[in-house]
Structures are given as structure tokens and as C-alpha cells.
Amino acid sequence: MNDLIQTFAVYALPIVLAITLHEAAHAYAAKYFGDTTAYAQGRMSLNPIKHIDPIGTLLIPIVLYFVGSPFLFGYAKPVPVNFGNLRNPKKQMAFVALAGPAANLVMAFGWLVLGILLHAANVGEEFFMRMAQAGVLTNLVIFAFNLFPVPPLDGGRIMTSLLPHKYAYKFAQLEPYGFFIVLALMFLKVLHYWMVPVMTIAKTGLVLLVSPLTFLLN
């Protein structure tokens, strides 16, 4: 039980920030490109309560953890976007979808920098180092997962935007089944073959970006 409490304490802030800024970024991008649906519903907010889904964000991951599930799964309350309100719906759909994962990549970078600074300052409290590491991992997981190219995930929206109209329409029809497709791929551990390479590439890029800072501090 103590291990569970410690893990919760370490991951709580990174997860809340990752979910909140991911969804707020979608809302901001949608408003920027002409759709105020999410803004009107108060979703362009840094208040976590606006984005947390009691079942998807809390109940499902907790139940899966306690039943010893081989995978954990959860989701935030989706930001409502009326793509028809965008000034250029097909093209700008991709930018709105990409805003969430991009926010997670920026946060992963921030947590990575924090970890480097804590190490350079010889901060002896392990809790903060673990939190920084959890922040990097959490955001990379959310980044990679949401880029998986199946609607309604962000990657699916991006794919729909990039495909020619004829194929985009057919691909978008997968959306009602997307949740079950992803769930099955997670259960069969097939999604692992997407997550690991994408996370590895993203982390390698971030490490390269912070390498000048690491060099200076060492």
C-alpha cells in the first residue's frame, strides 16, 4: 500500500498537468482556427476539473490496476470541436489534433530540463527527481498514444486530414470502432510496437535538444 501511495504522489502532478494542457491546447488551437465550441464550454482552461472524466481518468485506470491488468488505460474528457467551423476544415483539423500531443512533447522537454537542473544542483530529495522522470515518461506515453493513426485519436484526425477526400471519408468511418480497435491492440500488446519506437525517437530528440544545457552544467 505504501508503494501505491508513493507512486500516486509521484505521478499525480505530472498526469494532471499532462491531461490538462493536452486538452486545453486542443481548445486553444480550435479557437485560433475559428471554432469557439470548446472555448464557449470553458474547456480552454488550465483548471484540471474541466478536463477530468470521472470514469475515464480515474475509475478505469484504478480498477485495471487493482485487478492486475497487463495494461493501464484511461482518457480525459474529449474537447468538443466542430471541424465545420474551422476556416479550412480539412487542413486545419490536423493542426487542432496535433496541438495536444505537441503540448505533451513541450511538457516532456520541461520535465527533462527540470531533472537536469535538480541533478546539477545536487538536490538530495529523491521524490523530486522521480517526479521529473515521471513527467517525462507520462508525457511521452500520452504523446505517442495519441498519435496512433486511428480515429478518434489525434493521429487518426491527422491521418484524415492528410488523406485525399475519397479515402479520408472512408477512414473517418472507423471512428465509432476506434476505441475498441485500440483496446484490442493494447490487450494483444500490438500497440507496444508503435509506442516504443515513437517514444524512443521523441526522447532521443529531446535529449539532443537539452544536450547543450547538460554540457554546460557538467
Stockholm file with secondary structure:
# STOCKHOLM 1.0

chainA/1-218         MNDLIQTFAVYALPIVLAITLHEAAHAYAAKYFGDTTAYAQGRMSLNPIKHIDPIGTLLIPIVLYFVGSPFLFGYAKPVPVNFGNLRNPKKQMAFVALAGPAANLVMAFGWLVLGILLHAANVGEEFFMRMAQAGVLTNLVIFAFNLFPVPPLDGGRIMTSLLPHKYAYKFAQLEPYGFFIVLALMFLKVLHYWMVPVMTIAKTGLVLLVSPLTFLLN
#=GR chainA/1-218 SS CHHHHHHHHHHHHHHHHHHHHHHHHHHHHHHHTTCCHHHHTTCSSSCGGGTCCIIIIIIHHHHHHHTTCSSCCCCCCCCCCCGGGSSSHHHHHHHHHHHHHHHHHHHHHHHHHHHHHHHHTTCCCHHHHHHHHHHHHHHHHHHHHHTSSSTTSHHHHHHHHHSCHHHHHHHHTTHHHHHHHHHHHHHTTCTHHHHHHHHHHHHHHHHHHHHHHHHHHC
#=GC SS_cons         CHHHHHHHHHHHHHHHHHHHHHHHHHHHHHHHTTCCHHHHTTCSSSCGGGTCCIIIIIIHHHHHHHTTCSSCCCCCCCCCCCGGGSSSHHHHHHHHHHHHHHHHHHHHHHHHHHHHHHHHTTCCCHHHHHHHHHHHHHHHHHHHHHTSSSTTSHHHHHHHHHSCHHHHHHHHTTHHHHHHHHHHHHHTTCTHHHHHHHHHHHHHHHHHHHHHHHHHHC
//
